[in-house]
C-alpha cells in the first residue's frame, strides 16, 4: 500500500490474502502425512460429514463445510496424529534393535560342548535405553493406539532384566564352583554338595547349548520358565557356597594356620589331599621361617614342580628356610 495511489484493489487483495492465510492452518493440518483412518474418522465427526474416495477434498468443499470454524479441533487431531507417529517410530526402533541383538557365546576352556556367556555391556546399554524409551512412550497421553504393544514390551524388558541378572549371577558362581567340584577329593569330602552342584551343572550346560543354537538375546532370555530355573539354580549354588564356607572353617579350626590362606589357596590344598606336595607353594604364608619342605628322593633346592617330578617318597626329610638353612 505504501507509495501507491489510493485504490480499491490493494485492500481487496490484502483481505483475500489474509483470509487465505487464516485458512492455511487447517489446510496444512489436513495435509499431515501422519493422519490415519482413525484420525479422519475424528475429523468427520467434527465436520459432521462423511468423506468418500470418489469425492476430492477441495478448498471449496472445506468452505462449504465451514471447516475453518473448527481450526482448533482439527489442529488438535493433527497434533495427536504427529505425536502418535513419533511414539510409534520410537517403539519401532526399540523393536528393530532387539531383533538384531544377540548374546556373545564362548566355548568354556576350549570345550566344544560347554559354553559360557561373553560380555553383556552392549546388551545392558540397550536394555537401559529401551527402558527409558518405553517409559517415555507409556507416559504419553497419546499412547492409546499402541498401548497393547507398549505394555507387552514393558513386561518383556522387566523379565529380560531379571533373567539377565540371575543368569550372570549363576554363571559367576558356576565358574567358581566348577573348578572346585571337578576335583575328586572335594567330591569325596562333600558328597551332598557335589550332588547338588551336578544338578546345577547339568541345567547350566543344557541352557547354554540352547542359547548357543538360539543366540537372539530377547528370545533366549524370555523363554517360559527360564527365570524360575535360574532362581532355583542360584538358590542351590548359594547353599553350596555356604556349606563350602563352613567346610573350610572346620579345616581352619583344626589347623589355625590355615587362616593365613585365602579360600582359593586352601581349596587348592584340600583338592589334593593325597598329594602332600600341594602345600609347598603356600608354606611361607603359614610359616614365616619355612619356605620349602624336602621330601624323600628330592633335592633341597628344587622348586615344587621339579621336585614333584623327581620325588619317590612322601616322607619329609627336612625344612628349608627362606635363607636356605636346612633343619632335618
C-alpha positions in Angstrom: 0.0 0.0 0.0 2.9 2.4 0.8 3.8 4.6 -2.1 0.8 3.6 -4.2 -2.0 6.0 -5.2 -5.4 5.4 -3.4 -7.3 2.4 -5.0 -9.7 -0.4 -4.1 -7.6 -3.3 -5.5 -4.9 -3.4 -2.9 -7.2 -3.5 0.2 -9.3 -6.1 -1.5 -6.3 -8.2 -2.4 -4.9 -7.9 1.1 -8.2 -9.0 2.6 -8.2 -12.1 0.4 -4.5 -12.9 1.3 -5.3 -12.5 5.0 -8.4 -14.7 4.7 -6.4 -17.4 2.9 -3.6 -17.2 5.4 -6.1 -18.0 8.2 -7.4 -21.0 6.2 -3.8 -22.4 5.5 -3.6 -23.7 9.1 -6.5 -26.0 8.5 -5.2 -27.0 5.0 -1.8 -27.8 6.4 -3.2 -29.9 9.3 -5.4 -31.9 6.9 -2.3 -32.5 4.7 -0.5 -34.0 7.7 1.1 -37.3 6.3 0.7 -39.0 9.7 -3.1 -38.8 9.6 -4.6 -42.3 9.6 -8.1 -43.6 9.1 -8.9 -43.3 12.8 -7.9 -39.6 12.7 -10.0 -39.0 9.6 -13.0 -40.5 11.5 -12.5 -37.8 14.2 -12.3 -35.1 11.5 -15.6 -36.4 10.0 -17.2 -36.3 13.4 -16.1 -32.7 13.9 -17.3 -31.6 10.5 -20.4 -33.9 10.6 -19.6 -35.1 7.1 -18.5 -38.4 5.6 -15.8 -38.1 3.0 -15.5 -40.6 0.1 -12.7 -41.5 -2.2 -14.7 -40.5 -5.2 -15.2 -37.0 -3.9 -12.0 -34.9 -3.9 -11.4 -32.8 -0.8 -11.1 -29.3 -2.2 -10.8 -25.8 -0.7 -14.3 -25.1 -1.8 -15.6 -28.2 -0.1 -13.9 -27.1 3.2 -15.5 -23.7 2.9 -18.9 -25.3 2.2 -18.5 -27.5 5.4 -17.4 -24.4 7.4 -14.2 -26.4 8.3 -12.4 -23.2 9.2 -14.7 -22.7 12.1 -13.2 -25.8 13.7 -9.5 -24.8 13.4 -8.6 -25.7 17.0 -10.3 -29.1 17.0 -8.7 -30.1 13.6 -5.3 -28.8 14.8 -5.6 -31.0 17.9 -6.4 -34.1 15.8 -3.3 -33.4 13.5 -1.1 -32.8 16.6 -2.3 -36.1 18.1 -1.5 -37.9 14.8 2.0 -36.5 14.7 2.6 -37.4 18.4 1.3 -41.0 17.8 3.5 -41.3 14.8 6.5 -40.2 16.8 5.8 -42.6 19.6 5.3 -45.4 17.1 8.7 -44.5 15.5 10.4 -44.8 18.9 8.8 -48.1 19.6 9.8 -49.5 16.1 13.4 -48.5 16.8 13.3 -50.5 20.1 11.8 -53.5 18.3 14.4 -53.4 15.5 17.3 -53.0 17.9 16.3 -56.2 19.8 15.8 -58.2 16.6 19.5 -58.0 15.9 20.9 -58.1 19.4 22.5 -61.5 20.2 24.3 -62.9 23.2 28.0 -63.5 22.9 28.5 -67.2 23.5 32.0 -68.5 24.1 33.4 -72.1 24.5 34.4 -72.9 28.0 38.1 -74.0 28.3 38.2 -74.9 24.6 35.4 -77.4 25.1 33.2 -78.0 22.1 30.0 -78.7 24.1 30.3 -76.4 27.1 29.6 -72.7 26.7 29.6 -69.5 28.8 28.3 -66.0 28.3 30.6 -63.4 26.9 30.5 -59.7 27.7 27.0 -58.2 28.1 27.9 -54.5 28.2 26.2 -53.7 24.9 23.1 -55.6 25.9 22.9 -53.7 29.2 23.2 -50.4 27.4 20.4 -51.4 25.0 18.3 -52.6 28.0 18.7 -49.3 29.8 18.0 -47.2 26.7 14.9 -49.4 25.9 13.5 -49.0 29.4 13.9 -45.2 29.1 12.2 -45.1 25.7 9.4 -47.4 26.6 8.7 -45.4 29.8 8.6 -42.2 27.7 6.0 -43.8 25.4 4.0 -45.3 28.2 3.7 -41.9 30.0 2.4 -40.1 26.9 -1.3 -39.3 26.7 -1.2 -40.3 23.0 -0.1 -43.9 23.6 -3.6 -45.2 23.2 -3.3 -46.9 19.7 -0.1 -48.7 20.6 -0.8 -49.3 24.3 -1.0 -53.1 24.0 2.4 -53.3 22.3 3.9 -51.0 24.8 2.6 -53.0 27.8 3.9 -56.2 26.2 7.4 -54.6 25.9 7.3 -53.3 29.5 6.7 -56.9 30.6 9.4 -58.3 28.3 12.0 -55.8 29.4 11.3 -56.4 33.1 11.5 -60.2 32.5 14.7 -59.8 30.4 16.4 -57.7 33.1 15.5 -60.0 35.9 16.6 -63.1 33.9 19.9 -61.5 32.9 20.8 -60.6 36.5 20.1 -64.2 37.6 21.9 -65.6 34.6 25.1 -63.7 35.2 25.0 -64.5 38.9 24.6 -68.2 38.1 27.5 -68.1 35.7 29.7 -66.3 38.2 29.1 -68.9 40.9 29.1 -71.9 38.5 32.5 -70.9 37.1 33.9 -70.6 40.6 32.5 -73.9 41.9 33.0 -75.9 38.7 36.8 -75.8 39.1 36.4 -76.9 42.8 34.0 -79.8 42.3 35.9 -81.1 39.3 38.5 -82.4 41.9 37.7 -85.9 43.0 38.9 -85.2 46.6 36.4 -82.4 47.0 33.6 -84.6 45.7 34.5 -87.3 48.2 34.7 -84.9 51.1 31.5 -83.0 50.2 29.2 -85.6 48.6 25.9 -83.9 49.2 27.2 -80.6 47.9 28.8 -82.3 44.9 25.4 -83.9 44.0 23.7 -80.5 44.2 26.3 -79.0 42.0 26.0 -81.8 39.4 22.3 -80.9 39.2 23.0 -77.2 38.6 25.9 -78.2 36.2 23.6 -80.2 34.0 20.9 -77.5 33.9 23.5 -74.8 33.1 25.1 -76.8 30.3 21.7 -77.5 28.7 20.6 -73.8 28.9 23.9 -72.7 27.3 23.7 -75.2 24.5 20.2 -74.0 23.6 21.4 -70.4 23.8 24.3 -71.2 21.5 21.8 -72.5 19.0 19.4 -69.6 19.5 21.6 -66.6 20.5 19.0 -63.8 20.0 19.1 -62.1 23.3 15.4 -61.2 23.8 14.1 -64.6 22.6 16.6 -66.6 24.6 16.2 -64.7 27.9 12.4 -64.6 27.9 11.7 -68.3 27.3 9.0 -69.6 29.6 10.3 -71.0 32.9 13.9 -69.8 32.3 13.9 -67.2 35.1 12.5 -69.7 37.6 15.2 -72.2 36.6 17.9 -69.7 37.2 16.4 -68.8 40.6 16.3 -72.4 41.6 19.9 -72.9 40.4 21.1 -69.8 42.3 19.4 -71.0 45.5 21.3 -74.3 45.2 24.6 -72.5 44.4 24.2 -70.2 47.4 23.5 -73.2 49.6 26.6 -74.9 48.2 28.7 -71.8 48.8 27.6 -71.6 52.5 28.4 -75.3 53.0 31.7 -74.8 51.4 32.5 -71.9 53.7 31.5 -74.0 56.7 33.7 -76.8 55.5 36.7 -74.5 55.1 36.0 -73.0 58.6 36.1 -76.5 60.1 39.5 -77.2 58.5 40.8 -73.9 59.8 39.6 -74.7 63.3 41.6 -77.9 63.2 44.7 -76.2 61.9 44.5 -72.4 62.7 47.5 -71.5 60.4 45.1 -72.1 57.5 43.6 -68.8 58.5 46.6 -67.2 56.7 45.4 -68.7 53.4 42.6 -67.5 51.2 39.7 -69.7 50.4 41.1 -70.5 46.9 44.5 -71.4 48.3 43.0 -73.6 51.0 40.8 -75.3 48.4 43.8 -75.9 46.2 45.4 -77.9 49.1 42.2 -79.7 50.0 41.6 -80.7 46.4 44.8 -82.6 46.5 44.7 -84.3 49.9 46.6 -87.3 48.6 49.4 -85.1 47.4 51.5 -83.6 50.3 53.5 -81.6 47.8 50.4 -79.4 47.2 51.3 -77.4 50.3 54.7 -76.3 49.0 53.5 -73.0 47.3 51.7 -71.9 50.5 54.2 -72.7 53.2 55.6 -69.2 53.5 52.1 -67.9 54.3 51.6 -70.4 57.0 55.1 -70.4 58.5 57.4 -67.4 58.4 60.6 -69.5 58.6 59.7 -72.3 56.3 60.0 -71.7 52.5 60.2 -75.3 51.4 60.0 -78.9 52.5 62.4 -81.5 51.4 60.8 -84.8 50.6 62.4 -88.2 50.3 64.1 -88.7 46.9 64.1 -84.9 46.1 66.9 -82.2 46.3 66.6 -79.4 48.8 67.0 -76.6 46.3 64.3 -77.8 43.9 61.0 -75.9 43.4 57.7 -77.6 43.7 57.2 -78.5 40.1 60.7 -80.1 39.6 60.5 -81.8 43.0 57.3 -83.5 42.1 58.8 -84.9 39.0 61.8 -86.4 41.0 60.1 -87.3 44.3 59.8 -91.0 45.0 58.6 -90.7 48.6 56.1 -88.6 50.7 58.4 -88.7 53.7 59.5 -85.2 54.8 63.3 -85.2 55.4 63.9 -81.5 56.2 62.6 -78.0 56.4 64.3 -75.3 54.3 64.2 -71.6 55.4 64.0 -68.6 53.1 67.7 -68.2 53.7 68.3 -71.8 52.6 69.0 -73.0 56.1 68.2 -76.7 56.4 66.7 -78.4 59.5 66.4 -82.2 59.4 
